[in-house]
Amino acid sequence: MKIKQFKVAVIVGNIVQTIDGLEYEEKLWLVSQWADNLQEKISRPMRMIRFDLLEFSSIQHPNPHHFALTRPIPIGVLQGKSNEGHEILEGNNIPFGFPFSPHGTVFH
């Protein structure tokens, strides 16, 4: 199973934030919540929001982002309080992990 990681610029409220992204099963996903297992030194995406069905654009390097959503995404969707018509993968539905590294993309 091939999984690509990248960074996505997302408008949250009035602020542009960087959110981790993954290509998984030929779909593009935002990772809004990670679970870190310090003992196993593994990070697992706990909430992924499909974004290839939304309006987005590819960004050329040297920009730190690979993609940018062109419309805001509701904070409730990122926090896990709402799905609002988005395709979501959560927790046990995500069968992979990555070597641990600190993540700045966690919405509480």
C-alpha positions in Angstrom: 0.0 0.0 0.0 1.6 3.3 -1.1 0.8 6.4 0.9 2.1 9.8 0.1 2.4 12.6 2.7 2.2 16.3 2.0 1.1 19.7 3.4 -2.2 21.5 2.6 -3.1 25.2 3.1 -6.6 25.4 4.6 -8.7 28.4 5.5 -10.0 27.9 9.0 -12.1 30.9 10.1 -10.1 33.9 8.8 -6.7 32.2 9.1 -4.8 30.0 6.7 -3.4 27.0 8.5 -1.1 24.2 7.4 -2.6 20.7 7.8 -1.0 17.4 7.0 -2.4 15.6 4.0 -2.2 12.0 2.7 -2.9 10.3 -0.6 -4.5 7.0 0.4 -6.5 4.6 -1.8 -6.2 7.1 -4.7 -8.0 9.8 -2.7 -6.6 13.0 -1.1 -7.2 13.4 2.7 -6.6 16.1 5.3 -5.4 14.7 8.7 -7.0 16.8 11.3 -6.2 14.5 14.3 -3.2 12.3 15.1 -2.7 9.8 17.8 0.9 9.4 18.9 2.1 6.2 20.6 5.3 7.2 22.3 6.1 3.7 23.3 5.9 2.3 19.8 7.2 5.6 18.3 4.3 5.6 15.8 1.7 8.2 14.8 -1.6 7.2 13.4 -4.1 9.5 11.7 -7.3 9.4 13.8 -9.5 11.6 11.6 -9.1 12.1 7.9 -11.3 14.3 5.8 -11.4 13.7 2.0 -10.6 16.9 0.1 -10.2 15.8 -3.5 -13.9 16.3 -4.0 -13.6 19.9 -2.7 -12.3 22.9 -4.6 -8.5 22.9 -4.4 -5.4 23.8 -6.4 -1.9 22.4 -6.7 0.9 24.6 -5.6 4.4 24.6 -7.2 7.5 24.5 -5.1 9.3 26.3 -3.4 6.0 26.9 -1.5 5.9 24.7 1.7 2.4 23.6 0.7 1.6 21.1 -2.0 -2.1 21.9 -2.2 -4.5 24.7 -1.1 -8.2 24.5 -0.5 -9.9 27.4 -2.1 -12.8 27.6 0.3 -12.9 27.5 4.1 -13.6 24.2 5.9 -15.8 24.4 9.0 -13.8 24.1 12.2 -16.4 21.6 13.5 -15.4 19.2 10.7 -11.8 19.5 11.6 -12.5 19.1 15.3 -14.7 16.0 14.8 -17.9 17.6 16.0 -19.5 17.5 12.6 -19.2 15.8 9.2 -21.3 18.4 7.3 -21.5 16.2 4.1 -17.7 15.4 4.1 -16.3 11.9 3.6 -14.5 11.0 6.8 -12.3 8.2 8.0 -11.8 7.8 11.7 -9.8 5.8 14.2 -10.0 2.1 13.6 -10.9 2.5 9.9 -7.3 3.8 9.3 -5.0 0.8 9.1 -1.5 2.4 9.0 0.9 4.5 11.0 4.0 6.6 10.5 7.3 7.0 12.4 6.6 9.4 15.3 7.2 13.1 14.7 5.5 16.1 16.4 2.4 17.2 14.6 0.9 20.7 14.6 -2.3 19.7 13.1 -4.6 18.8 15.9 -7.9 20.6 16.4 -9.6 20.3 19.9 
